[in-house]
Amino acid sequence: MATFIVITFTSVPCAFAAEKVYINGIDANFPPFGYVDKKGSPDGFDVKSVDWIAKEMGFKVTHKPMDWAGIIPSLRAKKIDL
């Protein structure tokens, strides 16, 4: 099973706007790609990959664990960004 990361940015930065924090929906039941560790923090390959991309591109990201079936509906409802 392949894991795909789709990142779409539509907002335009503004000098006076608050910094946008993108929300990454992860399948929390798909280790080693996405899971919640013993401390209750999202972890896995997908989380670390998006953290690295965010650091390199200079944006903030928060990871939101959810069931895989909720990823696409959450994207469509704009509850998550990627």
All heavy atoms as a GROMACS GRO file, in nm:
protein
  638
    1MET      N    1   0.085  -0.117   0.000
    1MET     CA    2   0.000   0.000   0.000
    1MET      C    3   0.090   0.123   0.000
    1MET      O    4   0.182   0.133   0.079
    1MET     CB    5  -0.090  -0.002   0.123
    1MET     CG    6  -0.180   0.119   0.132
    1MET     SD    7  -0.288   0.116   0.273
    1MET     CE    8  -0.425   0.033   0.200
    2ALA      N    9   0.064   0.212  -0.088
    2ALA     CA   10   0.144   0.333  -0.100
    2ALA      C   11   0.082   0.445  -0.018
    2ALA      O   12  -0.037   0.452   0.000
    2ALA     CB   13   0.154   0.375  -0.246
    3THR      N   14   0.167   0.532   0.032
    3THR     CA   15   0.121   0.650   0.104
    3THR      C   16   0.153   0.771   0.020
    3THR      O   17   0.263   0.784  -0.032
    3THR     CB   18   0.195   0.661   0.240
    3THR    OG1   19   0.166   0.545   0.316
    3THR    CG2   20   0.150   0.784   0.314
    4PHE      N   21   0.056   0.858   0.002
    4PHE     CA   22   0.074   0.977  -0.078
    4PHE      C   23   0.056   1.100   0.009
    4PHE      O   24  -0.032   1.105   0.092
    4PHE     CB   25  -0.028   0.982  -0.192
    4PHE     CG   26  -0.016   0.868  -0.287
    4PHE    CD1   27  -0.095   0.757  -0.274
    4PHE    CD2   28   0.078   0.872  -0.389
    4PHE    CE1   29  -0.083   0.650  -0.361
    4PHE    CE2   30   0.091   0.766  -0.476
    4PHE     CZ   31   0.011   0.655  -0.462
    5ILE      N   32   0.140   1.198  -0.014
    5ILE     CA   33   0.128   1.325   0.055
    5ILE      C   34   0.091   1.428  -0.049
    5ILE      O   35   0.161   1.446  -0.147
    5ILE     CB   36   0.259   1.365   0.125
    5ILE    CG1   37   0.297   1.262   0.231
    5ILE    CG2   38   0.246   1.504   0.187
    5ILE    CD1   39   0.432   1.287   0.294
    6VAL      N   40  -0.022   1.493  -0.029
    6VAL     CA   41  -0.067   1.596  -0.120
    6VAL      C   42  -0.065   1.727  -0.044
    6VAL      O   43  -0.131   1.741   0.058
    6VAL     CB   44  -0.210   1.568  -0.172
    6VAL    CG1   45  -0.256   1.681  -0.263
    6VAL    CG2   46  -0.214   1.435  -0.244
    7ILE      N   47   0.013   1.822  -0.092
    7ILE     CA   48   0.023   1.951  -0.026
    7ILE      C   49  -0.023   2.057  -0.125
    7ILE      O   50   0.030   2.068  -0.235
    7ILE     CB   51   0.167   1.980   0.019
    7ILE    CG1   52   0.215   1.871   0.114
    7ILE    CG2   53   0.176   2.117   0.084
    7ILE    CD1   54   0.359   1.884   0.156
    8THR      N   55  -0.122   2.132  -0.085
    8THR     CA   56  -0.175   2.240  -0.167
    8THR      C   57  -0.180   2.365  -0.084
    8THR      O   58  -0.238   2.366   0.024
    8THR     CB   59  -0.317   2.206  -0.217
    8THR    OG1   60  -0.312   2.080  -0.283
    8THR    CG2   61  -0.366   2.311  -0.312
    9PHE      N   62  -0.117   2.470  -0.133
    9PHE     CA   63  -0.116   2.598  -0.063
    9PHE      C   64  -0.188   2.700  -0.149
    9PHE      O   65  -0.152   2.721  -0.263
    9PHE     CB   66   0.027   2.645  -0.037
    9PHE     CG   67   0.106   2.548   0.046
    9PHE    CD1   68   0.197   2.463  -0.013
    9PHE    CD2   69   0.086   2.540   0.182
    9PHE    CE1   70   0.268   2.373   0.062
    9PHE    CE2   71   0.158   2.450   0.258
    9PHE     CZ   72   0.249   2.367   0.198
   10THR      N   73  -0.291   2.762  -0.092
   10THR     CA   74  -0.366   2.860  -0.170
   10THR      C   75  -0.362   2.998  -0.109
   10THR      O   76  -0.405   3.093  -0.171
   10THR     CB   77  -0.513   2.816  -0.184
   10THR    OG1   78  -0.567   2.797  -0.053
   10THR    CG2   79  -0.524   2.688  -0.264
   11SER      N   80  -0.313   3.010   0.013
   11SER     CA   81  -0.313   3.141   0.077
   11SER      C   82  -0.190   3.220   0.034
   11SER      O   83  -0.084   3.166   0.007
   11SER     CB   84  -0.317   3.128   0.228
   11SER     OG   85  -0.211   3.049   0.273
   12VAL      N   86  -0.207   3.351   0.027
   12VAL     CA   87  -0.099   3.441  -0.011
   12VAL      C   88  -0.048   3.507   0.116
   12VAL      O   89  -0.126   3.564   0.192
   12VAL     CB   90  -0.149   3.548  -0.111
   12VAL    CG1   91  -0.038   3.646  -0.144
   12VAL    CG2   92  -0.203   3.481  -0.235
   13PRO      N   93   0.083   3.500   0.144
   13PRO     CA   94   0.135   3.560   0.266
   13PRO      C   95   0.116   3.712   0.266
   13PRO      O   96   0.126   3.778   0.164
   13PRO     CB   97   0.283   3.526   0.265
   13PRO     CG   98   0.306   3.435   0.151
   13PRO     CD   99   0.184   3.436   0.065
   14CYS      N  100   0.088   3.765   0.381
   14CYS     CA  101   0.071   3.909   0.399
   14CYS      C  102   0.159   3.951   0.515
   14CYS      O  103   0.168   3.881   0.616
   14CYS     CB  104  -0.075   3.941   0.426
   14CYS     SG  105  -0.103   4.116   0.457
   15ALA      N  106   0.226   4.063   0.504
   15ALA     CA  107   0.319   4.108   0.606
   15ALA      C  108   0.254   4.126   0.742
   15ALA      O  109   0.318   4.110   0.844
   15ALA     CB  110   0.384   4.239   0.562
   16PHE      N  111   0.123   4.155   0.744
   16PHE     CA  112   0.056   4.183   0.871
   16PHE      C  113  -0.035   4.068   0.916
   16PHE      O  114  -0.095   4.076   1.021
   16PHE     CB  115  -0.027   4.312   0.860
   16PHE     CG  116   0.061   4.430   0.827
   16PHE    CD1  117   0.061   4.483   0.700
   16PHE    CD2  118   0.144   4.485   0.923
   16PHE    CE1  119   0.141   4.591   0.669
   16PHE    CE2  120   0.225   4.592   0.893
   16PHE     CZ  121   0.225   4.645   0.767
   17ALA      N  122  -0.047   3.966   0.837
   17ALA     CA  123  -0.134   3.853   0.872
   17ALA      C  124  -0.063   3.759   0.969
   17ALA      O  125   0.059   3.747   0.967
   17ALA     CB  126  -0.173   3.777   0.746
   18ALA      N  127  -0.141   3.693   1.053
   18ALA     CA  128  -0.084   3.594   1.143
   18ALA      C  129  -0.034   3.476   1.060
   18ALA      O  130  -0.091   3.444   0.955
   18ALA     CB  131  -0.190   3.547   1.240
   19GLU      N  132   0.070   3.414   1.108
   19GLU     CA  133   0.128   3.301   1.035
   19GLU      C  134   0.029   3.184   1.032
   19GLU      O  135  -0.027   3.146   1.134
   19GLU     CB  136   0.258   3.256   1.101
   19GLU     CG  137   0.326   3.144   1.026
   19GLU     CD  138   0.460   3.107   1.087
   19GLU    OE1  139   0.486   3.143   1.203
   19GLU    OE2  140   0.536   3.042   1.017
   20LYS      N  141   0.006   3.130   0.914
   20LYS     CA  142  -0.085   3.018   0.896
   20LYS      C  143  -0.019   2.891   0.947
   20LYS      O  144   0.099   2.867   0.923
   20LYS     CB  145  -0.118   3.004   0.747
   20LYS     CG  146  -0.190   2.878   0.708
   20LYS     CD  147  -0.338   2.891   0.718
   20LYS     CE  148  -0.404   2.770   0.656
   20LYS     NZ  149  -0.510   2.717   0.732
   21VAL      N  150  -0.094   2.810   1.021
   21VAL     CA  151  -0.049   2.679   1.064
   21VAL      C  152  -0.132   2.577   0.986
   21VAL      O  153  -0.254   2.574   0.997
   21VAL     CB  154  -0.068   2.659   1.216
   21VAL    CG1  155  -0.026   2.519   1.257
   21VAL    CG2  156   0.012   2.764   1.294
   22TYR      N  157  -0.065   2.497   0.904
   22TYR     CA  158  -0.133   2.398   0.822
   22TYR      C  159  -0.162   2.274   0.906
   22TYR      O  160  -0.081   2.235   0.990
   22TYR     CB  161  -0.047   2.362   0.701
   22TYR     CG  162  -0.034   2.478   0.606
   22TYR    CD1  163   0.075   2.564   0.613
   22TYR    CD2  164  -0.133   2.505   0.513
   22TYR    CE1  165   0.086   2.672   0.530
   22TYR    CE2  166  -0.124   2.613   0.428
   22TYR     CZ  167  -0.014   2.696   0.437
   22TYR     OH  168  -0.004   2.805   0.354
   23ILE      N  169  -0.277   2.214   0.884
   23ILE     CA  170  -0.316   2.094   0.959
   23ILE      C  171  -0.302   1.974   0.867
   23ILE      O  172  -0.361   1.968   0.759
   23ILE     CB  173  -0.461   2.106   1.010
   23ILE    CG1  174  -0.474   2.227   1.100
   23ILE    CG2  175  -0.502   1.978   1.084
   23ILE    CD1  176  -0.616   2.261   1.139
   24ASN      N  177  -0.220   1.878   0.911
   24ASN     CA  178  -0.193   1.756   0.838
   24ASN      C  179  -0.276   1.643   0.898
   24ASN      O  180  -0.257   1.607   1.014
   24ASN     CB  181  -0.044   1.723   0.847
   24ASN     CG  182  -0.009   1.591   0.782
   24ASN    OD1  183  -0.069   1.551   0.685
   24ASN    ND2  184   0.090   1.523   0.838
   25GLY      N  185  -0.369   1.588   0.821
   25GLY     CA  186  -0.446   1.473   0.867
   25GLY      C  187  -0.366   1.346   0.844
   25GLY      O  188  -0.323   1.319   0.733
   26ILE      N  189  -0.344   1.269   0.951
   26ILE     CA  190  -0.269   1.144   0.937
   26ILE      C  191  -0.356   1.025   0.975
   26ILE      O  192  -0.442   1.036   1.062
   26ILE     CB  193  -0.139   1.142   1.022
   26ILE    CG1  194  -0.170   1.142   1.171
   26ILE    CG2  195  -0.047   1.256   0.986
   26ILE    CD1  196  -0.056   1.094   1.257
   27ASP      N  197  -0.333   0.914   0.908
   27ASP     CA  198  -0.398   0.789   0.946
   27ASP      C  199  -0.322   0.737   1.066
   27ASP      O  200  -0.210   0.687   1.054
   27ASP     CB  201  -0.391   0.690   0.830
   27ASP     CG  202  -0.459   0.557   0.860
   27ASP    OD1  203  -0.501   0.536   0.976
   27ASP    OD2  204  -0.470   0.474   0.769
   28ALA      N  205  -0.380   0.750   1.183
   28ALA     CA  206  -0.312   0.715   1.308
   28ALA      C  207  -0.301   0.565   1.330
   28ALA      O  208  -0.239   0.521   1.427
   28ALA     CB  209  -0.384   0.780   1.426
   29ASN      N  210  -0.359   0.486   1.243
   29ASN     CA  211  -0.357   0.340   1.258
   29ASN      C  212  -0.278   0.274   1.146
   29ASN      O  213  -0.315   0.166   1.100
   29ASN     CB  214  -0.502   0.287   1.259
   29ASN     CG  215  -0.582   0.348   1.370
   29ASN    OD1  216  -0.541   0.345   1.485
   29ASN    ND2  217  -0.697   0.404   1.336
   30PHE      N  218  -0.170   0.337   1.103
   30PHE     CA  219  -0.095   0.285   0.990
   30PHE      C  220   0.056   0.295   1.014
   30PHE      O  221   0.129   0.357   0.938
   30PHE     CB  222  -0.135   0.361   0.863
   30PHE     CG  223  -0.097   0.292   0.736
   30PHE    CD1  224  -0.136   0.163   0.708
   30PHE    CD2  225  -0.019   0.359   0.642
   30PHE    CE1  226  -0.100   0.101   0.591
   30PHE    CE2  227   0.017   0.298   0.524
   30PHE     CZ  228  -0.023   0.168   0.498
   31PRO      N  229   0.106   0.233   1.124
   31PRO     CA  230   0.249   0.236   1.147
   31PRO      C  231   0.322   0.158   1.038
   31PRO      O  232   0.265   0.063   0.984
   31PRO     CB  233   0.267   0.170   1.284
   31PRO     CG  234   0.141   0.097   1.311
   31PRO     CD  235   0.034   0.157   1.224
   32PRO      N  236   0.440   0.193   1.001
   32PRO     CA  237   0.526   0.298   1.056
   32PRO      C  238   0.503   0.436   0.995
   32PRO      O  239   0.572   0.530   1.027
   32PRO     CB  240   0.666   0.249   1.023
   32PRO     CG  241   0.651   0.181   0.890
   32PRO     CD  242   0.512   0.116   0.897
   33PHE      N  243   0.404   0.448   0.906
   33PHE     CA  244   0.383   0.576   0.837
   33PHE      C  245   0.314   0.679   0.925
   33PHE      O  246   0.349   0.796   0.923
   33PHE     CB  247   0.305   0.553   0.707
   33PHE     CG  248   0.377   0.461   0.614
   33PHE    CD1  249   0.341   0.328   0.604
   33PHE    CD2  250   0.483   0.508   0.538
   33PHE    CE1  251   0.409   0.242   0.519
   33PHE    CE2  252   0.552   0.423   0.454
   33PHE     CZ  253   0.515   0.290   0.444
   34GLY      N  254   0.214   0.638   1.000
   34GLY     CA  255   0.144   0.729   1.089
   34GLY      C  256   0.088   0.654   1.209
   34GLY      O  257   0.027   0.549   1.193
   35TYR      N  258   0.113   0.707   1.326
   35TYR     CA  259   0.062   0.647   1.450
   35TYR      C  260   0.076   0.750   1.562
   35TYR      O  261   0.137   0.855   1.543
   35TYR     CB  262   0.136   0.517   1.485
   35TYR     CG  263   0.285   0.533   1.507
   35TYR    CD1  264   0.336   0.555   1.635
   35TYR    CD2  265   0.374   0.527   1.401
   35TYR    CE1  266   0.472   0.570   1.654
   35TYR    CE2  267   0.509   0.541   1.420
   35TYR     CZ  268   0.559   0.562   1.547
   35TYR     OH  269   0.693   0.578   1.566
   36VAL      N  270   0.020   0.719   1.676
   36VAL     CA  271   0.035   0.803   1.795
   36VAL      C  272   0.126   0.726   1.890
   36VAL      O  273   0.099   0.610   1.923
   36VAL     CB  274  -0.102   0.833   1.860
   36VAL    CG1  275  -0.086   0.912   1.988
   36VAL    CG2  276  -0.191   0.908   1.762
   37ASP      N  277   0.236   0.792   1.934
   37ASP     CA  278   0.333   0.724   2.019
   37ASP      C  279   0.283   0.710   2.163
   37ASP      O  280   0.172   0.754   2.196
   37ASP     CB  281   0.470   0.793   2.013
   37ASP     CG  282   0.472   0.931   2.074
   37ASP    OD1  283   0.378   0.969   2.146
   37ASP    OD2  284   0.570   1.004   2.049
   38LYS      N  285   0.364   0.651   2.249
   38LYS     CA  286   0.326   0.626   2.389
   38LYS      C  287   0.301   0.754   2.466
   38LYS      O  288   0.228   0.753   2.565
   38LYS     CB  289   0.434   0.544   2.459
   38LYS     CG  290   0.446   0.403   2.406
   38LYS     CD  291   0.556   0.326   2.473
   38LYS     CE  292   0.567   0.187   2.411
   38LYS     NZ  293   0.674   0.109   2.471
   39LYS      N  294   0.358   0.865   2.422
   39LYS     CA  295   0.339   0.994   2.488
   39LYS      C  296   0.212   1.064   2.438
   39LYS      O  297   0.178   1.172   2.485
   39LYS     CB  298   0.459   1.084   2.465
   39LYS     CG  299   0.587   1.032   2.525
   39LYS     CD  300   0.702   1.126   2.492
   39LYS     CE  301   0.834   1.068   2.542
   39LYS     NZ  302   0.946   1.153   2.501
   40GLY      N  303   0.146   1.005   2.337
   40GLY     CA  304   0.026   1.065   2.281
   40GLY      C  305   0.052   1.162   2.167
   40GLY      O  306  -0.038   1.235   2.126
   41SER      N  307   0.174   1.163   2.115
   41SER     CA  308   0.211   1.253   2.006
   41SER      C  309   0.208   1.181   1.872
   41SER      O  310   0.253   1.067   1.862
   41SER     CB  311   0.352   1.308   2.029
   41SER     OG  312   0.359   1.378   2.150
   42PRO      N  313   0.159   1.247   1.766
   42PRO     CA  314   0.164   1.187   1.633
   42PRO      C  315   0.309   1.163   1.592
   42PRO      O  316   0.397   1.244   1.619
   42PRO     CB  317   0.100   1.293   1.544
   42PRO     CG  318   0.015   1.374   1.635
   42PRO     CD  319   0.090   1.375   1.765
   43ASP      N  320   0.334   1.048   1.528
   43ASP     CA  321   0.469   1.013   1.488
   43ASP      C  322   0.461   0.924   1.364
   43ASP      O  323   0.354   0.885   1.322
   43ASP     CB  324   0.540   0.940   1.602
   43ASP     CG  325   0.692   0.944   1.591
   43ASP    OD1  326   0.744   0.998   1.490
   43ASP    OD2  327   0.760   0.893   1.681
   44GLY      N  328   0.575   0.896   1.307
   44GLY     CA  329   0.584   0.807   1.192
   44GLY      C  330   0.650   0.876   1.074
   44GLY      O  331   0.683   0.995   1.078
   45PHE      N  332   0.669   0.799   0.968
   45PHE     CA  333   0.736   0.849   0.848
   45PHE      C  334   0.664   0.969   0.789
   45PHE      O  335   0.728   1.068   0.753
   45PHE     CB  336   0.747   0.736   0.745
   45PHE     CG  337   0.808   0.780   0.615
   45PHE    CD1  338   0.945   0.795   0.604
   45PHE    CD2  339   0.729   0.807   0.505
   45PHE    CE1  340   1.003   0.836   0.485
   45PHE    CE2  341   0.785   0.848   0.386
   45PHE     CZ  342   0.922   0.863   0.376
   46ASP      N  343   0.531   0.961   0.777
   46ASP     CA  344   0.455   1.072   0.718
   46ASP      C  345   0.469   1.199   0.802
   46ASP      O  346   0.485   1.308   0.748
   46ASP     CB  347   0.308   1.036   0.705
   46ASP     CG  348   0.283   0.926   0.602
   46ASP    OD1  349   0.378   0.887   0.531
   46ASP    OD2  350   0.168   0.878   0.595
   47VAL      N  351   0.463   1.185   0.933
   47VAL     CA  352   0.475   1.300   1.024
   47VAL      C  353   0.614   1.362   1.012
   47VAL      O  354   0.627   1.483   0.995
   47VAL     CB  355   0.446   1.257   1.169
   47VAL    CG1  356   0.477   1.369   1.267
   47VAL    CG2  357   0.300   1.213   1.183
   48LYS      N  358   0.716   1.279   1.017
   48LYS     CA  359   0.854   1.330   1.008
   48LYS      C  360   0.881   1.393   0.871
   48LYS      O  361   0.950   1.494   0.861
   48LYS     CB  362   0.953   1.219   1.038
   48LYS     CG  363   0.955   1.179   1.185
   48LYS     CD  364   1.057   1.070   1.209
   48LYS     CE  365   1.071   1.021   1.350
   48LYS     NZ  366   0.984   1.060   1.451
   49SER      N  367   0.823   1.335   0.765
   49SER     CA  368   0.841   1.391   0.630
   49SER      C  369   0.779   1.530   0.620
   49SER      O  370   0.842   1.623   0.569
   49SER     CB  371   0.778   1.299   0.526
   49SER     OG  372   0.842   1.175   0.523
   50VAL      N  373   0.657   1.544   0.667
   50VAL     CA  374   0.589   1.674   0.659
   50VAL      C  375   0.659   1.775   0.751
   50VAL      O  376   0.671   1.892   0.716
   50VAL     CB  377   0.439   1.660   0.690
   50VAL    CG1  378   0.372   1.796   0.701
   50VAL    CG2  379   0.371   1.577   0.583
   51ASP      N  380   0.707   1.731   0.868
   51ASP     CA  381   0.783   1.821   0.956
   51ASP      C  382   0.907   1.873   0.884
   51ASP      O  383   0.940   1.992   0.893
   51ASP     CB  384   0.824   1.751   1.086
   51ASP     CG  385   0.710   1.735   1.183
   51ASP    OD1  386   0.607   1.805   1.169
   51ASP    OD2  387   0.725   1.652   1.276
   52TRP      N  388   0.977   1.786   0.811
   52TRP     CA  389   1.098   1.826   0.739
   52TRP      C  390   1.063   1.925   0.628
   52TRP      O  391   1.130   2.026   0.611
   52TRP     CB  392   1.168   1.703   0.682
   52TRP     CG  393   1.289   1.738   0.602
   52TRP    CD1  394   1.412   1.771   0.650
   52TRP    CD2  395   1.297   1.746   0.459
   52TRP    NE1  396   1.497   1.798   0.544
   52TRP    CE2  397   1.428   1.784   0.427
   52TRP    CE3  398   1.205   1.724   0.358
   52TRP    CZ2  399   1.470   1.801   0.296
   52TRP    CZ3  400   1.246   1.741   0.227
   52TRP    CH2  401   1.378   1.779   0.198
   53ILE      N  402   0.957   1.894   0.552
   53ILE     CA  403   0.913   1.984   0.444
   53ILE      C  404   0.878   2.122   0.502
   53ILE      O  405   0.917   2.225   0.448
   53ILE     CB  406   0.795   1.924   0.366
   53ILE    CG1  407   0.840   1.801   0.288
   53ILE    CG2  408   0.732   2.028   0.273
   53ILE    CD1  409   0.728   1.715   0.234
   54ALA      N  410   0.802   2.122   0.612
   54ALA     CA  411   0.763   2.249   0.675
   54ALA      C  412   0.885   2.329   0.719
   54ALA      O  413   0.891   2.451   0.698
   54ALA     CB  414   0.672   2.221   0.795
   55LYS      N  415   0.983   2.262   0.777
   55LYS     CA  416   1.105   2.330   0.821
   55LYS      C  417   1.180   2.390   0.701
   55LYS      O  418   1.222   2.506   0.704
   55LYS     CB  419   1.195   2.234   0.897
   55LYS     CG  420   1.321   2.298   0.950
   55LYS     CD  421   1.405   2.198   1.027
   55LYS     CE  422   1.535   2.263   1.071
   55LYS     NZ  423   1.625   2.166   1.134
   56GLU      N  424   1.195   2.311   0.595
   56GLU     CA  425   1.267   2.356   0.476
   56GLU      C  426   1.196   2.472   0.406
   56GLU      O  427   1.260   2.562   0.354
   56GLU     CB  428   1.286   2.240   0.378
   56GLU     CG  429   1.386   2.136   0.423
   56GLU     CD  430   1.528   2.189   0.432
   56GLU    OE1  431   1.575   2.255   0.336
   56GLU    OE2  432   1.593   2.165   0.535
   57MET      N  433   1.062   2.468   0.405
   57MET     CA  434   0.984   2.570   0.334
   57MET      C  435   0.942   2.686   0.424
   57MET      O  436   0.887   2.784   0.375
   57MET     CB  437   0.862   2.506   0.268
   57MET     CG  438   0.902   2.408   0.157
   57MET     SD  439   0.761   2.343   0.067
   57MET     CE  440   0.711   2.488  -0.024
   58GLY      N  441   0.964   2.672   0.554
   58GLY     CA  442   0.938   2.782   0.645
   58GLY      C  443   0.793   2.802   0.684
   58GLY      O  444   0.747   2.914   0.698
   59PHE      N  445   0.720   2.694   0.702
   59PHE     CA  446   0.583   2.707   0.752
   59PHE      C  447   0.563   2.616   0.873
   59PHE      O  448   0.646   2.532   0.903
   59PHE     CB  449   0.478   2.681   0.643
   59PHE     CG  450   0.477   2.541   0.586
   59PHE    CD1  451   0.403   2.440   0.646
   59PHE    CD2  452   0.548   2.510   0.471
   59PHE    CE1  453   0.401   2.312   0.592
   59PHE    CE2  454   0.546   2.383   0.416
   59PHE     CZ  455   0.471   2.284   0.478
   60LYS      N  456   0.453   2.636   0.943
   60LYS     CA  457   0.419   2.557   1.062
   60LYS      C  458   0.317   2.452   1.023
   60LYS      O  459   0.232   2.473   0.936
   60LYS     CB  460   0.360   2.646   1.171
   60LYS     CG  461   0.448   2.760   1.213
   60LYS     CD  462   0.542   2.719   1.320
   60LYS     CE  463   0.617   2.843   1.368
   60LYS     NZ  464   0.747   2.815   1.414
   61VAL      N  465   0.322   2.339   1.092
   61VAL     CA  466   0.228   2.231   1.067
   61VAL      C  467   0.188   2.166   1.199
   61VAL      O  468   0.268   2.156   1.291
   61VAL     CB  469   0.287   2.126   0.969
   61VAL    CG1  470   0.405   2.053   1.028
   61VAL    CG2  471   0.182   2.028   0.923
   62THR      N  472   0.061   2.128   1.207
   62THR     CA  473   0.009   2.050   1.319
   62THR      C  474  -0.047   1.921   1.262
   62THR      O  475  -0.110   1.923   1.156
   62THR     CB  476  -0.106   2.128   1.389
   62THR    OG1  477  -0.054   2.250   1.439
   62THR    CG2  478  -0.164   2.048   1.503
   63HIS      N  479  -0.024   1.811   1.331
   63HIS     CA  480  -0.069   1.680   1.282
   63HIS      C  481  -0.196   1.639   1.358
   63HIS      O  482  -0.200   1.645   1.480
   63HIS     CB  483   0.041   1.576   1.302
   63HIS     CG  484   0.169   1.616   1.237
   63HIS    ND1  485   0.190   1.606   1.101
   63HIS    CD2  486   0.282   1.672   1.288
   63HIS    CE1  487   0.311   1.651   1.072
   63HIS    NE2  488   0.368   1.691   1.184
   64LYS      N  489  -0.297   1.600   1.281
   64LYS     CA  490  -0.426   1.562   1.339
   64LYS      C  491  -0.454   1.416   1.307
   64LYS      O  492  -0.487   1.382   1.193
   64LYS     CB  493  -0.536   1.651   1.283
   64LYS     CG  494  -0.671   1.624   1.344
   64LYS     CD  495  -0.773   1.724   1.292
   64LYS     CE  496  -0.909   1.698   1.355
   64LYS     NZ  497  -1.008   1.794   1.307
   65PRO      N  498  -0.440   1.326   1.406
   65PRO     CA  499  -0.468   1.185   1.382
   65PRO      C  500  -0.617   1.162   1.356
   65PRO      O  501  -0.702   1.224   1.420
   65PRO     CB  502  -0.427   1.117   1.513
   65PRO     CG  503  -0.340   1.216   1.584
   65PRO     CD  504  -0.387   1.350   1.540
   66MET      N  505  -0.646   1.077   1.258
   66MET     CA  506  -0.784   1.041   1.226
   66MET      C  507  -0.784   0.910   1.149
   66MET      O  508  -0.680   0.864   1.103
   66MET     CB  509  -0.851   1.151   1.144
   66MET     CG  510  -0.783   1.184   1.014
   66MET     SD  511  -0.863   1.316   0.919
   66MET     CE  512  -0.870   1.447   1.036
   67ASP      N  513  -0.902   0.851   1.135
   67ASP     CA  514  -0.915   0.730   1.055
   67ASP      C  515  -0.897   0.765   0.908
   67ASP      O  516  -0.932   0.874   0.864
   67ASP     CB  517  -1.052   0.665   1.075
   67ASP     CG  518  -1.066   0.601   1.212
   67ASP    OD1  519  -0.965   0.556   1.267
   67ASP    OD2  520  -1.180   0.598   1.263
   68TRP      N  521  -0.844   0.668   0.832
   68TRP     CA  522  -0.819   0.690   0.689
   68TRP      C  523  -0.947   0.733   0.617
   68TRP      O  524  -0.945   0.820   0.530
   68TRP     CB  525  -0.761   0.564   0.626
   68TRP     CG  526  -0.743   0.578   0.479
   68TRP    CD1  527  -0.813   0.513   0.381
   68TRP    CD2  528  -0.651   0.664   0.411
   68TRP    NE1  529  -0.770   0.553   0.257
   68TRP    CE2  530  -0.670   0.647   0.272
   68TRP    CE3  531  -0.555   0.754   0.454
   68TRP    CZ2  532  -0.597   0.716   0.177
   68TRP    CZ3  533  -0.483   0.824   0.358
   68TRP    CH2  534  -0.503   0.804   0.222
   69ALA      N  535  -1.059   0.676   0.654
   69ALA     CA  536  -1.185   0.708   0.587
   69ALA      C  537  -1.224   0.855   0.604
   69ALA      O  538  -1.302   0.907   0.525
   69ALA     CB  539  -1.297   0.619   0.641
   70GLY      N  540  -1.169   0.923   0.703
   70GLY     CA  541  -1.202   1.062   0.727
   70GLY      C  542  -1.111   1.161   0.658
   70GLY      O  543  -1.138   1.282   0.660
   71ILE      N  544  -1.003   1.116   0.596
   71ILE     CA  545  -0.906   1.207   0.536
   71ILE      C  546  -0.967   1.289   0.422
   71ILE      O  547  -0.963   1.412   0.425
   71ILE     CB  548  -0.780   1.130   0.487
   71ILE    CG1  549  -0.710   1.060   0.603
   71ILE    CG2  550  -0.686   1.223   0.410
   71ILE    CD1  551  -0.624   1.144   0.692
   72ILE      N  552  -1.022   1.224   0.321
   72ILE     CA  553  -1.077   1.296   0.205
   72ILE      C  554  -1.196   1.384   0.245
   72ILE      O  555  -1.201   1.501   0.206
   72ILE     CB  556  -1.113   1.199   0.090
   72ILE    CG1  557  -0.988   1.121   0.044
   72ILE    CG2  558  -1.180   1.273  -0.026
   72ILE    CD1  559  -0.875   1.206  -0.009
   73PRO      N  560  -1.293   1.332   0.324
   73PRO     CA  561  -1.401   1.421   0.367
   73PRO      C  562  -1.351   1.542   0.446
   73PRO      O  563  -1.404   1.653   0.431
   73PRO     CB  564  -1.489   1.331   0.454
   73PRO     CG  565  -1.463   1.193   0.404
   73PRO     CD  566  -1.318   1.193   0.364
   74SER      N  567  -1.249   1.525   0.528
   74SER     CA  568  -1.193   1.637   0.604
   74SER      C  569  -1.125   1.738   0.513
   74SER      O  570  -1.131   1.859   0.538
   74SER     CB  571  -1.095   1.586   0.710
   74SER     OG  572  -1.163   1.513   0.809
   75LEU      N  573  -1.057   1.691   0.409
   75LEU     CA  574  -0.998   1.781   0.310
   75LEU      C  575  -1.107   1.862   0.240
   75LEU      O  576  -1.096   1.984   0.225
   75LEU     CB  577  -0.916   1.704   0.207
   75LEU     CG  578  -0.777   1.659   0.249
   75LEU    CD1  579  -0.723   1.556   0.152
   75LEU    CD2  580  -0.684   1.778   0.260
   76ARG      N  581  -1.211   1.792   0.197
   76ARG     CA  582  -1.321   1.860   0.125
   76ARG      C  583  -1.393   1.961   0.213
   76ARG      O  584  -1.437   2.066   0.166
   76ARG     CB  585  -1.419   1.757   0.073
   76ARG     CG  586  -1.364   1.679  -0.043
   76ARG     CD  587  -1.466   1.587  -0.101
   76ARG     NE  588  -1.412   1.521  -0.220
   76ARG     CZ  589  -1.448   1.402  -0.261
   76ARG    NH1  590  -1.539   1.334  -0.197
   76ARG    NH2  591  -1.393   1.352  -0.368
   77ALA      N  592  -1.404   1.931   0.344
   77ALA     CA  593  -1.471   2.021   0.438
   77ALA      C  594  -1.376   2.128   0.492
   77ALA      O  595  -1.415   2.209   0.575
   77ALA     CB  596  -1.529   1.940   0.554
   78LYS      N  597  -1.251   2.125   0.444
   78LYS     CA  598  -1.147   2.222   0.486
   78LYS      C  599  -1.119   2.219   0.636
   78LYS      O  600  -1.086   2.319   0.696
   78LYS     CB  601  -1.182   2.361   0.438
   78LYS     CG  602  -1.191   2.368   0.287
   78LYS     CD  603  -1.213   2.506   0.237
   78LYS     CE  604  -1.219   2.496   0.085
   78LYS     NZ  605  -1.218   2.619   0.017
   79LYS      N  606  -1.131   2.096   0.694
   79LYS     CA  607  -1.095   2.077   0.835
   79LYS      C  608  -0.947   2.048   0.849
   79LYS      O  609  -0.891   2.064   0.955
   79LYS     CB  610  -1.177   1.962   0.894
   79LYS     CG  611  -1.326   1.994   0.905
   79LYS     CD  612  -1.402   1.881   0.965
   79LYS     CE  613  -1.549   1.914   0.974
   79LYS     NZ  614  -1.626   1.803   1.028
   80ILE      N  615  -0.886   1.998   0.742
   80ILE     CA  616  -0.742   1.975   0.735
   80ILE      C  617  -0.692   2.036   0.604
   80ILE      O  618  -0.770   2.057   0.512
   80ILE     CB  619  -0.703   1.826   0.746
   80ILE    CG1  620  -0.762   1.744   0.632
   80ILE    CG2  621  -0.741   1.769   0.882
   80ILE    CD1  622  -0.716   1.598   0.629
   81ASP      N  623  -0.561   2.062   0.598
   81ASP     CA  624  -0.503   2.123   0.479
   81ASP      C  625  -0.428   2.025   0.390
   81ASP      O  626  -0.413   2.047   0.271
   81ASP     CB  627  -0.407   2.236   0.520
   81ASP     CG  628  -0.479   2.344   0.597
   81ASP    OD1  629  -0.574   2.404   0.542
   81ASP    OD2  630  -0.443   2.368   0.714
   82LEU      N  631  -0.376   1.918   0.450
   82LEU     CA  632  -0.302   1.820   0.372
   82LEU      C  633  -0.310   1.686   0.436
   82LEU      O  634  -0.348   1.673   0.549
   82LEU     CB  635  -0.155   1.862   0.354
   82LEU     CG  636  -0.071   1.893   0.477
   82LEU    CD1  637   0.062   1.822   0.465
   82LEU    CD2  638  -0.048   2.041   0.489
   0.00000   0.00000   0.00000
